[in-house]
Amino acid sequence: MTQPRVAILGLGIMGSGMAGRLLAAGFPLSVYNRNRDKAKPLADGGAYVAGTPAEAASRAEIVISMLADDVASREIWLGENGALKGAVVGTVLVESSTVSGLWIRELATAAAERKCDLLDAPVTGSKAQAAGGELVFLVGGPERALEIAKPALSVLGNRIVHFGASGSGSTMKLINNFMSGVQGAALAEAIAFIDASGLNREKALSILVNGAPGSPMVKTLVTRAAAGDFTPNFVLRLMAKDLSYAIKEGSDHHVDLRTAAAALAIFKQAIAAGYGEKDFSAVIEATANGAKKLAS
């Protein structure tokens, strides 16, 4: 069977890996990115580089967006040359960015007016999982649209979980990331506490990593911090954004996410200290350095 035509909008850390997977699997692929230089390796591999989101969408049956936030998503879908202007009737739109529930509801309405279906399908996983086809898709939206999108999503991920109605996938992603952010902030404070108390950091972390607190997230962050490598897999400022969205979404459901608010304050301090464009794990170094300054 002929593979469906796919467009990828956004070629950052995640989008470029996803696009590479689709090309390798033989999908006819169009891509769009504001900085066209990022598209060159994909063009060399056979992808069509569109000049606008609308042009990319006009060439696809499935349009997947992977962007930073609500603002970028709104521009790519509803801007002057936005993807919805190019999408033909029946196109399946897949918003894989981590965005707010309010924006997903607005985008779903706009898609319906265009007689297209929207899936909110953010992912768990980072750079390596995007490149390796090991993402987990958290999906909200119509079952019929998911069936159309599955051939592409199955190449990009090893698990697709359909949570139900539009917006449910986005909500699950915010819950996932708020818990990840809280773990990261708690670990950062724990390491600052270890250092300030004079404990041997390596020995202390062996207790945390191999004991009850040693979640996969904690283990990953400890490994990256120990290596001192903060090359972004997940940019720190985006965790702050996700925590902000989660707090708002929780409030809309009458849930006060107090741990998320505390974690957000720690990430904001790291951004103010110049760590915003580094990997999420850099919150450990930022917090430890901040504690040392207070102690001196």
Secondary structure, DSSP 4 states (H G I P E B T S, - for coil): -PPPPEEEE--SHHHHHHHHHHHHTT--EEEE-SSGGGGHHHHHTT-EE-SSHHHHHHT-SEEEE--SSHHHHHHHHHSTT-HHHHPPTTPEEEE-S---HHHHHHHHHHHHHTT-EEEE--EE--HHHHHHT-EEEEEES-HHHHHHHHHHHHHHEEEEEEEESTTHHHHHHHHHHHHHHHHHHHHHHHHHHHHHTT--HHHHHHHHHHSTT--HHHHHHHHHHHHT----SSBHHHHHHHHHHHHHHHHHTT---HHHHHHHHHHHHHIIIIITTSBGGGHHHHHHHHHHHHH-
